[in-house]
C-alpha cells in the first residue's frame, strides 16, 4: 500500500482514509534496433575492460613491503637464493580498433540525415577505430615491463618465489621475512 502525505496526515489526525485513485501503468516503450545495437556495443566495451591478460606471473607487487610487525607465529624467515629479471610484453590484439570503430559508427549514425548521416557514420567509424587502437596500445604498454622474480629458501627448507616490479634494494643473499603474504628484509 502506497501512503501519500495526505494519508499520513489523516492517520495522525485519526480521520478515515481517503479512497485512492487506481494507479495505471504505462506500457514499456520498445527499443529501436539501433538503440539495441548501441546497448550491445556499450556492454561489450564495458566487459572488454574486465579482460585480464594471461601471463605466467600470478602476483606482481610494486616492491617488497614493510608492514607493521605481526605475531611471531605468522612470520617465516629465509634467504634470497636468486633474483631473475623477466621482461614482459603484452601485444595489442586489434580488438580496441574494432570495438572503437563499431561504437563510433553507431554514434556517428545518430547524427544528421541522408548523405550527412553517411558521412558522420564513416567519420565515427574511423575516429572510433583510431581512438580504440590508441587506448588498447596504451593499456598494453602499461602492462608490459620488467618483473623481478625473487626466489627464497625458508629456514624450514621450503622454497617459494615472489614477483615484484621494483626491488627496493633487495639483493641475493639478503635475509628476508614473510608475514601475511608480504616479503620484506628481516
trRosetta pair geometry for C-beta under 8 A, 3 or more apart (Angstrom, degrees):
i j d omega theta_ij theta_ji phi_ij phi_ji
2 20 7.5 131 67 -148 96 159
2 23 7.7 65 18 -42 147 146
3 7 4.9 -133 -157 87 71 131
3 8 5.7 82 160 -58 114 88
3 11 8.0 -24 -148 -12 124 140
4 7 4.7 101 51 4 73 102
4 8 7.1 -133 97 -4 41 86
4 20 7.6 153 -7 -111 122 110
5 8 5.6 -53 -153 35 34 114
5 9 6.5 35 150 -19 66 103
6 9 5.6 -52 -150 35 35 112
6 10 6.4 36 151 -20 66 104
6 18 6.5 -4 123 12 123 139
7 10 5.6 -53 -148 36 33 113
7 11 6.4 34 152 -21 65 103
7 17 6.1 23 -135 -138 92 95
7 18 6.8 -114 -86 33 77 95
7 20 7.8 -8 -70 -73 129 110
8 11 5.7 -52 -149 33 32 111
8 12 6.4 30 154 -17 65 106
9 12 5.8 -56 -148 38 32 110
9 13 6.1 13 158 -2 67 113
9 15 8.0 0 118 33 74 123
10 13 6.1 -64 -138 51 27 98
10 15 4.2 -91 -151 68 80 101
10 16 7.2 -54 -179 80 124 25
10 17 5.8 130 113 -103 145 50
10 18 6.7 -169 -48 -15 162 87
11 14 7.4 24 -178 -78 30 37
11 15 8.0 -76 -47 45 21 69
11 17 7.6 20 -66 -83 80 91
31 35 4.4 -123 -172 87 98 123
31 36 5.2 119 119 -57 124 85
31 39 7.4 -13 -176 -9 156 139
32 35 4.7 95 53 6 78 101
32 36 7.1 -141 95 -4 42 86
33 36 5.4 -54 -147 37 36 114
33 37 6.3 39 153 -21 68 103
34 37 5.7 -51 -148 35 32 112
34 38 6.4 35 150 -20 64 104
34 106 7.1 154 -171 -152 83 89
34 109 6.8 -138 -145 109 127 129
34 110 7.5 145 156 -80 135 85
35 38 5.5 -50 -147 36 34 114
35 39 6.3 37 152 -20 65 104
36 39 5.6 -52 -148 36 32 112
36 40 6.4 33 152 -19 64 104
37 40 5.6 -53 -148 36 32 112
37 41 6.4 34 152 -20 65 104
37 106 5.9 -162 115 -114 106 125
38 41 5.7 -53 -149 35 32 112
38 42 6.4 31 153 -18 65 105
38 106 4.8 158 -93 165 80 138
38 107 7.7 104 -123 -67 112 61
39 42 5.7 -53 -146 36 31 110
39 43 6.4 33 154 -19 64 105
40 43 5.7 -53 -148 36 32 112
40 44 6.4 33 153 -18 64 105
41 44 5.6 -55 -149 37 32 112
41 45 6.3 34 152 -21 66 105
41 99 7.4 146 -160 -162 86 77
41 102 5.5 -164 -122 125 121 108
41 103 4.9 158 162 -91 131 76
41 106 5.6 -159 8 1 160 156
42 45 5.6 -51 -147 34 33 113
42 46 6.4 31 155 -17 65 105
42 103 7.5 103 -72 -119 57 112
43 46 5.9 -54 -147 38 30 109
43 47 6.1 22 157 -12 65 111
44 47 5.9 -61 -141 44 28 105
44 48 6.1 33 159 -26 66 106
44 99 6.2 -152 122 -130 115 114
45 48 5.9 -51 -145 29 27 111
45 49 7.2 31 153 -22 57 100
45 99 5.9 143 -91 170 78 126
45 103 6.2 44 -63 -73 134 142
46 49 6.0 -55 -166 25 34 113
46 50 7.5 31 142 -20 61 102
47 50 5.4 -49 -161 25 47 116
47 51 7.7 66 144 -38 64 85
48 51 5.7 -24 -164 -4 49 117
48 95 6.7 -170 -147 140 137 127
48 99 6.2 -72 -7 -84 166 168
53 90 5.1 -35 -140 -126 165 132
53 143 5.8 106 21 160 146 156
55 88 6.2 7 -138 -141 137 129
55 90 7.7 -68 -72 -78 111 103
57 60 5.3 52 135 -58 138 101
57 86 7.3 155 -56 91 122 153
57 88 7.4 -67 6 -80 126 139
57 147 5.9 -93 -62 168 161 165
57 149 7.6 -139 -105 -86 110 103
57 163 4.6 67 -152 -80 125 175
58 163 7.5 147 49 16 59 131
59 162 7.6 -45 86 -149 104 69
59 163 6.2 155 87 48 56 103
60 147 5.6 -77 -125 -127 124 120
60 163 4.6 -59 -102 116 68 114
60 164 6.8 147 -164 -108 66 15
60 165 6.0 77 162 -48 106 85
61 64 7.5 88 102 -78 133 33
61 65 7.3 -89 171 -30 140 100
61 162 7.1 -17 18 172 120 105
61 163 7.0 138 15 91 72 61
61 164 5.1 -32 69 -109 84 73
61 165 7.1 -131 98 6 39 83
61 182 7.8 132 -126 -127 163 77
62 164 7.1 -3 104 -159 18 81
62 165 5.2 -35 -136 43 40 117
62 166 6.3 -3 162 28 62 102
63 164 5.8 74 -115 -169 33 122
63 165 6.8 -69 -57 64 64 78
63 166 4.2 -31 -86 78 102 97
63 167 6.8 -39 -140 39 87 2
63 168 4.4 91 180 -29 125 117
64 150 7.8 25 -69 -7 114 167
64 162 8.0 82 -93 114 87 144
64 164 6.3 -37 -43 -100 67 153
64 167 6.9 20 -3 -165 106 44
64 168 5.4 -128 46 49 89 123
64 170 5.4 93 -4 -47 145 138
64 176 7.8 -99 -145 -134 143 118
64 182 7.6 118 -162 174 61 82
64 183 5.4 -72 -130 98 100 81
64 184 4.9 141 162 -104 103 59
64 185 7.0 87 129 -23 146 74
65 182 4.6 -47 54 -171 120 129
65 183 7.7 103 33 62 74 43
65 184 5.6 -82 81 -68 49 116
66 184 5.2 133 -89 -143 56 152
67 70 7.3 33 104 -40 116 102
67 179 6.9 -133 64 88 119 112
67 180 6.8 -52 67 54 161 129
67 182 5.6 92 -5 72 123 156
67 184 7.3 -172 16 -14 71 145
70 74 4.5 -79 140 78 127 128
70 75 6.0 154 75 -56 106 91
70 179 4.4 170 28 -179 138 133
70 180 6.0 173 -81 -23 156 108
71 74 5.0 85 66 5 83 105
71 75 7.7 -156 96 -13 46 90
72 75 5.8 -62 -156 28 40 114
74 179 5.4 72 121 -148 95 88
74 180 6.3 20 162 -51 126 74
75 177 5.5 -24 -161 -169 109 107
75 178 7.0 140 -159 73 54 51
75 179 4.6 -25 -99 -84 73 104
76 154 5.2 -20 162 -140 115 133
76 155 7.4 -160 -175 28 75 94
76 156 7.4 -62 -149 4 109 113
76 177 7.2 145 75 -161 43 55
76 178 4.4 -15 60 58 97 105
76 179 7.5 173 20 -70 64 56
77 154 6.8 120 86 -152 37 78
77 155 5.2 31 81 -19 87 122
77 175 6.9 -3 -171 -178 103 94
77 176 7.2 161 -153 88 57 47
77 177 5.5 -26 -99 -103 72 70
77 178 7.7 -163 -74 18 24 75
77 186 5.8 45 -131 -86 103 153
78 152 4.7 95 102 169 135 102
78 153 5.4 -172 -169 93 117 39
78 154 3.6 -79 -73 -102 125 45
78 155 5.8 -136 -86 -24 63 63
78 175 7.7 171 96 -154 29 57
78 176 5.8 -21 70 64 74 90
78 178 7.1 17 16 -10 109 108
79 152 6.9 162 80 -152 29 72
79 153 5.9 -13 58 60 80 86
79 173 6.5 -19 -177 -154 111 32
79 174 7.0 163 -153 83 67 36
79 175 5.8 -39 -99 -102 76 52
79 176 6.8 140 -113 17 22 85
80 83 6.7 2 175 -50 123 93
80 150 5.9 -58 -132 -169 107 100
80 151 7.1 101 -164 75 62 55
80 152 5.8 -45 -100 -98 49 74
80 170 6.5 143 -72 170 158 101
80 171 6.9 156 74 103 148 36
80 172 5.3 -134 114 -128 108 37
80 173 6.2 -36 67 19 92 21
80 174 4.8 30 11 48 123 81
80 176 5.9 85 -47 -19 86 125
81 151 4.5 -56 59 106 108 104
81 152 6.6 176 0 -108 89 17
81 153 5.1 80 -55 -15 114 101
81 159 7.4 -4 -12 -134 147 112
81 172 7.1 -31 127 -145 21 91
82 151 5.0 14 54 44 75 120
82 172 5.6 8 -113 -113 41 119
83 148 5.6 -7 -174 -174 107 103
83 149 7.0 155 -160 78 53 50
83 150 5.3 -13 -108 -103 86 66
83 151 7.3 -155 -78 18 37 77
83 167 7.1 24 -149 -107 152 136
83 170 7.3 138 -83 112 142 99
83 171 7.5 -95 -8 -149 138 33
83 172 5.8 -126 0 -62 94 87
84 148 7.3 153 78 -160 46 51
84 149 4.4 -10 59 57 99 106
84 151 7.4 57 -7 -21 97 107
85 146 6.2 -27 -166 -160 95 106
85 147 7.8 141 -162 76 47 45
85 148 6.1 -25 -103 -104 60 68
85 149 7.9 -154 -70 20 14 79
86 146 7.2 135 74 -160 49 54
86 147 4.6 -27 69 68 102 95
86 148 7.5 179 21 -86 81 19
86 149 5.7 57 -15 -19 120 109
86 163 7.7 -43 39 -132 134 109
87 145 7.7 -114 -148 143 61 21
87 146 6.0 -32 -101 -99 62 65
87 147 7.9 173 -89 22 15 76
88 143 7.4 -85 124 142 122 70
88 144 5.5 -156 105 -141 77 55
88 145 6.1 -1 55 52 94 46
88 146 7.6 173 17 -92 80 15
88 147 5.7 46 -18 -8 117 115
89 144 4.7 31 -121 -132 45 121
90 140 4.5 -146 101 -151 94 77
90 143 4.4 3 14 93 148 115
90 144 5.1 -141 20 -62 78 88
91 140 6.3 3 -178 -157 10 142
92 96 6.7 -56 -164 16 115 120
92 133 7.2 83 159 -157 152 70
92 136 4.6 101 -141 132 116 109
92 137 5.2 -45 -55 -85 147 62
92 139 8.0 105 -100 64 94 89
92 140 4.7 -109 -63 -27 77 152
93 96 7.7 117 60 -5 78 79
93 136 7.2 -104 38 -176 71 140
94 97 5.4 -48 -166 36 62 113
94 98 6.3 60 140 -20 80 103
94 133 7.5 -8 -132 -109 48 94
94 136 7.8 174 -72 106 9 164
95 98 5.6 -56 -146 39 37 111
95 99 5.9 30 159 -14 71 110
95 136 6.7 150 67 -109 74 148
96 99 6.0 -58 -140 43 27 105
96 100 5.8 26 159 -18 64 113
96 132 3.9 177 157 159 72 81
96 133 5.3 146 96 -87 107 31
96 134 7.8 -138 135 42 137 37
96 135 5.4 -164 -161 71 136 90
96 136 2.8 -147 -13 -34 148 125
96 137 7.6 -126 55 -17 154 63
96 139 7.8 161 -73 27 143 125
97 100 5.8 -57 -139 42 25 110
97 101 6.1 27 159 -20 63 109
97 129 4.5 37 -168 -164 80 79
97 130 7.6 40 -125 -65 89 20
97 132 5.0 161 -91 91 25 109
97 133 3.9 27 -74 -64 96 97
97 136 7.2 -81 -26 19 68 139
98 101 5.9 -57 -148 36 25 110
98 102 6.4 24 155 -17 62 108
98 129 7.4 35 -72 -119 21 89
98 132 7.2 -120 43 121 35 151
99 102 5.7 -54 -147 36 31 112
99 103 6.2 26 156 -14 65 109
99 132 5.4 171 73 -145 78 144
100 103 5.9 -57 -144 41 29 108
100 104 5.9 29 157 -18 66 110
100 128 4.0 -180 156 160 72 73
100 129 5.2 152 92 -92 103 24
100 130 7.3 -125 125 47 142 34
100 131 5.1 -174 -159 75 139 81
100 132 2.0 -147 -22 -29 129 122
100 133 6.7 -106 33 -16 145 61
100 135 7.3 148 -71 26 132 119
101 104 5.7 -55 -140 40 28 111
101 105 6.2 31 158 -22 63 106
101 125 4.7 34 -165 -165 85 71
101 126 7.4 36 -120 -69 91 18
101 128 4.9 151 -93 92 25 104
101 129 3.6 27 -69 -68 100 94
101 132 6.6 -92 -18 23 63 141
102 105 5.8 -54 -149 34 27 112
102 106 6.6 26 154 -18 62 105
102 125 7.8 38 -69 -123 22 80
102 128 7.1 -127 43 126 35 144
103 106 5.8 -54 -151 34 32 110
103 107 6.4 26 154 -13 66 107
103 128 5.2 -178 72 -153 79 139
103 132 7.5 133 34 -67 116 126
104 107 5.8 -58 -145 42 32 107
104 108 5.8 31 157 -19 68 111
104 123 8.0 -117 163 114 114 50
104 124 3.8 178 159 163 78 71
104 125 5.3 165 94 -85 108 20
104 126 7.2 -118 123 47 149 35
104 127 5.2 176 -146 74 144 81
104 128 2.0 -148 -22 -26 122 125
104 129 6.7 -94 28 -18 141 62
104 131 7.3 134 -65 34 127 117
104 132 7.9 -120 -20 -22 114 113
105 108 5.6 -55 -138 41 28 111
105 109 6.2 34 159 -27 63 106
105 121 5.4 40 -153 -170 72 82
105 124 5.2 150 -86 101 27 108
105 125 4.1 35 -72 -76 96 88
105 128 6.7 -99 -16 31 62 146
106 109 5.9 -54 -150 29 27 114
106 110 7.4 31 150 -25 57 101
106 124 7.5 -135 44 140 36 142
107 110 6.0 -54 -165 21 37 114
107 111 7.7 27 146 -17 63 105
107 124 5.2 -173 74 -148 83 136
107 128 7.4 142 33 -69 116 129
108 111 6.0 -62 -162 29 43 111
108 120 4.3 -180 -175 141 85 74
108 121 4.3 149 110 -105 112 32
108 122 7.2 -141 143 31 154 30
108 123 5.8 167 -129 68 138 75
108 124 2.2 -142 -34 -11 123 137
108 125 6.7 -84 27 -22 148 64
108 127 7.9 134 -64 38 125 113
108 128 7.9 -118 -20 -20 113 119
109 117 6.3 47 -150 -179 52 97
109 120 7.1 164 -76 99 23 100
109 121 4.5 45 -75 -96 73 107
109 124 7.0 -103 -19 46 61 153
111 116 7.5 -100 126 140 81 96
111 117 6.7 167 88 -117 54 63
111 120 4.1 -136 79 180 111 160
111 124 7.8 151 23 -50 120 128
112 116 3.3 -130 -174 119 138 106
112 117 4.3 -162 93 -67 94 59
112 119 7.3 -15 71 55 167 90
112 120 4.9 157 18 -10 125 138
113 116 5.9 36 52 53 46 111
113 117 5.6 9 -127 -33 10 112
114 117 6.1 126 50 14 25 100
114 118 7.4 -53 138 -2 41 99
115 118 5.5 -51 -151 35 40 113
115 119 6.3 39 152 -18 69 104
116 119 5.7 -54 -147 38 32 110
116 120 6.2 32 154 -19 66 107
117 120 5.7 -54 -145 39 31 111
117 121 6.2 34 154 -22 64 105
118 121 5.7 -52 -148 34 29 113
118 122 6.4 29 154 -17 63 105
119 122 5.8 -53 -147 37 32 110
119 123 6.2 29 154 -16 65 109
120 123 5.7 -55 -143 41 30 111
120 124 6.1 35 153 -23 64 108
121 124 5.6 -55 -147 36 29 114
121 125 6.4 32 154 -21 64 102
122 125 5.8 -51 -149 32 31 111
122 126 6.5 26 155 -13 64 107
123 126 5.9 -56 -147 41 31 109
123 127 5.9 25 159 -13 67 112
124 127 5.9 -57 -136 44 26 106
124 128 5.8 26 163 -19 64 113
125 128 6.0 -59 -142 40 21 109
125 129 6.2 22 158 -20 61 110
126 129 5.9 -59 -148 34 26 110
126 130 6.5 22 157 -15 64 107
127 130 5.9 -56 -148 37 31 109
127 131 6.2 25 157 -14 66 110
128 131 5.8 -57 -142 42 29 108
128 132 5.9 30 159 -20 66 111
129 132 5.8 -54 -140 39 26 111
129 133 6.2 26 159 -18 62 108
130 133 6.0 -58 -148 37 26 109
130 134 6.4 27 154 -20 62 109
131 134 5.7 -56 -149 36 31 113
131 135 6.4 30 155 -19 65 106
132 135 5.8 -54 -147 35 30 110
132 136 6.3 27 156 -17 64 108
133 136 5.8 -57 -147 39 31 110
133 137 6.3 31 156 -20 66 106
134 137 5.9 -55 -146 35 29 110
134 138 6.5 28 156 -17 63 106
135 138 5.9 -57 -151 36 30 111
135 139 6.4 29 153 -18 64 108
136 139 5.7 -56 -148 37 32 112
136 140 6.3 33 154 -20 66 105
137 140 5.7 -53 -146 36 32 111
137 141 6.3 32 155 -19 65 105
138 141 5.7 -54 -147 36 31 111
138 142 6.4 31 154 -20 64 106
139 142 5.7 -54 -148 35 31 111
139 143 6.5 19 156 -10 64 110
140 143 6.0 -65 -148 43 30 104
140 144 6.3 28 154 -22 66 111
141 144 5.8 -59 -145 34 31 111
145 165 6.9 26 109 -140 132 97
146 165 7.3 105 86 -154 70 59
147 163 5.2 -2 176 -169 117 106
147 164 7.1 144 -163 70 67 33
147 165 6.5 -45 -110 -93 63 51
148 163 7.1 148 76 -155 46 52
148 164 4.9 -26 62 66 99 88
148 165 7.5 121 15 -142 89 3
148 166 7.4 58 11 -141 128 6
148 167 5.3 -32 75 -66 172 98
149 161 5.3 11 179 176 95 126
149 162 7.4 158 -155 78 52 36
149 163 5.4 -22 -99 -97 69 75
150 161 6.4 158 79 -158 45 70
150 162 4.8 -18 59 60 101 89
150 163 7.6 -177 16 -82 76 24
150 164 6.4 25 -12 4 115 113
150 167 7.6 133 -70 -120 121 95
150 170 6.6 -14 -110 127 141 142
150 183 6.9 -170 91 107 141 158
151 159 6.7 1 -174 -172 92 107
151 160 7.8 172 -149 92 54 33
151 161 4.8 -30 -96 -98 64 95
152 159 6.8 165 86 -151 50 60
152 160 5.6 -16 60 65 97 77
152 161 7.1 158 13 -97 74 39
152 162 7.0 24 -7 0 117 104
152 176 5.9 -81 -123 62 130 138
152 178 7.3 142 113 -50 162 120
152 183 6.8 -155 -43 -131 154 139
153 157 7.4 -23 -175 -149 95 28
153 158 7.6 166 -155 88 56 35
153 159 5.2 -27 -102 -98 68 86
154 157 7.0 -32 78 36 77 21
154 158 4.9 -1 44 62 117 82
154 159 7.2 -162 8 -82 79 33
154 160 7.2 31 -26 12 110 102
154 178 7.3 -54 -98 14 118 129
160 178 7.8 46 65 -86 141 159
162 183 5.1 -140 -12 6 170 144
164 167 6.1 118 96 -85 138 51
164 170 7.9 81 44 39 162 141
167 170 4.4 -125 180 43 94 91
167 171 7.8 85 158 -61 137 48
169 185 7.9 -33 96 -41 101 142
170 174 5.7 -121 -156 39 69 157
170 176 7.5 35 -141 -87 118 119
170 185 6.6 -158 -102 -63 86 99
171 174 5.2 114 60 -35 67 110
174 185 5.8 -65 169 -117 126 97
175 185 6.9 75 80 -163 65 70
175 186 4.4 -72 126 48 99 115
176 183 5.5 9 174 -172 131 96
176 184 6.7 161 -154 87 84 24
176 185 5.9 -66 -106 -107 65 36
176 186 5.7 153 -150 -20 9 92
177 183 7.4 159 80 -150 42 52
177 184 5.9 -22 59 67 89 74
177 185 7.4 28 14 123 87 16
177 186 4.2 115 -36 -86 99 89
178 181 7.3 7 -176 -112 93 12
178 182 7.2 161 -151 76 55 36
178 183 5.3 -22 -97 -95 77 73
179 182 6.2 -27 70 58 64 85
179 184 7.8 -40 28 27 96 102
